[in-house]
Structure formats: structure tokens, C-alpha cells
């Protein structure tokens, strides 16, 4: 029996291509649900089978891509403040 879960991600526009590739290459169902007011963040809902290892791995890769981007932004912000 499949256990379908839904996750919403806040994806920066700058990495939407990378995230889209992860979603498409793992055949994850998804929908774009909106953007922030500055259109810098895209909200995407992704459905995945909790018991499918490939799906769970893809979800973690999406999380990692977003976190890596956020970490890079934090470093850039610190450099600008110097």
C-alpha cells in the first residue's frame, strides 16, 4: 500500500531549474501553488510515496539544494556587510 505525502517547498527562482530537474527525473507529482510578492520564491507542492526510497532521496536532494542556496546567500550577505 502506498503512503503518499505532500511537501511544500519555497524554491528560490535562481535554482528552479535544478529543482525542476530533480522533480522530473524522479517522476514526482507536483504543482506550483504561487510565488512571494517579489516573485523571488516559487511555492511548489510535491507528492511522493513515503515508502519509495528513490522518492525520499529526491525530496532530500530538493531540501539540500534549497539549503545550499540559502547558505550561499547568507555568506554573500555577510560579505556585503563588511
C-alpha positions in Angstrom: 0.0 0.0 0.0 1.3 3.4 -0.9 1.7 6.1 1.6 1.5 9.4 -0.3 2.9 12.5 1.4 2.8 16.1 0.2 5.6 18.6 0.9 5.6 22.3 0.0 8.9 23.9 -0.9 9.8 27.5 -1.1 12.2 27.5 -4.1 14.3 30.5 -5.0 13.9 31.4 -8.6 17.7 31.1 -9.1 17.6 27.3 -8.6 14.2 26.5 -10.1 15.8 24.6 -13.0 17.8 22.4 -10.6 14.7 21.6 -8.5 12.6 21.0 -11.6 15.2 18.5 -12.9 15.1 16.6 -9.6 11.3 16.5 -9.7 11.1 15.4 -13.4 13.9 12.8 -13.2 12.1 11.1 -10.2 8.6 11.3 -11.7 7.3 13.2 -8.7 3.8 14.7 -9.0 3.9 18.4 -8.3 2.1 21.7 -8.7 3.1 25.3 -8.5 0.9 26.9 -5.9 2.2 30.5 -6.0 5.0 33.0 -5.6 6.0 35.5 -3.0 5.1 39.2 -3.6 8.5 39.9 -5.2 8.4 36.8 -7.4 11.7 35.7 -6.0 10.3 32.5 -4.4 8.1 29.9 -6.1 5.9 27.7 -3.9 5.8 24.1 -5.2 3.8 21.2 -3.7 5.4 17.8 -4.3 3.6 14.5 -3.8 5.7 11.4 -3.1 5.5 7.8 -1.9 6.9 7.7 1.6 7.9 4.1 1.2 9.7 4.6 -2.1 13.4 5.1 -1.4 14.0 7.0 -4.7 11.3 9.4 -3.9 12.6 10.0 -0.3 16.1 10.6 -1.7 14.8 13.1 -4.3 12.9 15.0 -1.5 16.2 15.2 0.5 18.1 16.4 -2.6 15.5 19.2 -3.1 15.9 20.2 0.5 19.7 20.1 0.2 19.6 22.3 -2.9 17.4 24.9 -1.2 19.5 24.8 2.0 22.8 25.1 0.0 21.4 28.1 -1.9 20.2 29.7 1.4 23.7 29.1 2.9 25.4 30.8 -0.1 23.0 33.7 0.2 23.9 34.1 3.9 27.6 34.2 3.0 27.1 36.7 0.3 25.1 38.9 2.7 27.9 38.8 5.2 30.4 39.8 2.6 28.3 42.8 1.6 28.1 43.9 5.2 31.9 44.0 5.6 
